[in-house]
């Protein structure tokens, strides 16, 4: 039988997931899905002018980028 590796013997570091950045990703994706011009879920139910939909979509895209930049942390 082979020997099991000790936890102190592993050279690979396990990454941790940032909960804050995960929330940023979820909020950004929801903004994009709800307010996308001509495709969003709220636009199919209600008429929302483009004055509100484009900034919300761009804001959601920015939140996605910021969230994915530091999603994984090396411990």
Residue, then its C-alpha position, 0 to 999 in steps of 0.5 A: x500500500x502506498x503512503x498517503x500525502x501529509x497535508x503539509x507535503x502538498x505543494x499546490x495551494x488551494x484557492x478560495x472563492x470570494x463571496x463578495x465578488x460572487x455577489x457582484x457577478x450575480x448582481x451584474x448578471x441579473x441587471x443584464x438579464x432584466x434590463x437588456x434593451x429589446x431582450x430583457x425580461x422586464x422589457x418583455x412585460x413592461x415598456x422601459x425607455x432606453x434612457x434606463x435600460x442602456x445604463x443598467x446593462x452597461x452597469x451590469x457588464x461592469x459589475x461582471x468584469x469587476x467580479x471576475x477579476x478577483x473571484x479566486x484568491x490564492x491562500 
